[in-house]
Amino acid sequence: MSKLVKYAIITNLVLSLLYVFSSLYIWDEVNSWLGGGSGSMWSAFQITLYPLSENWHMVPIIPIANFPFWLFWVTIAINMYFIIRLQSSKEDTS
């Protein structure tokens, strides 16, 4: 097994673990807020938590970065890099 394949496997394992932990973090943050009468608005870059009560100006609006979405695209880009490198190394040896 070449070094590049080992690096690709290790990188994908690390990125997968980061994806799982960031998803759990987001889930925990949103879940803790939604139980208290708040709403959420999701976008690609952030999740905004806001209050639904009449005292909305007393409770802050909290943006949370959408790390799983970012990590997904970083993982795709890194995998494309490894695919291109593996393809070029395969062509060099044949």
Steps between C-alpha positions, in 0.01 A plus 500: 500500500649834400560787740240712321228241559591482869487880525163502327357241739631675811381840375153364429482338845595827671258706290222249562552521876503879481176488304331275757616710797402828335155357418458395863610846616246672273228258604573560869502879465177516298328243719580691820354819355191355334381350826472848651247651259737607227509454126778441255581609148746284306724609216813363341738707710324542833207401715323786672315436823239755601232529770129449427372670817366853549819595686710458186717804568618355830634179343785524249491368146784249478672400175684167495740414219380207289823299532365172354413675173849653477667171585297320235637729226854490638483119498375499140784732392766295677365178352508654152864590561580141602313361197698722264831413670424126497397514136818684399719260701323206333571647156867559590556135591337353190 
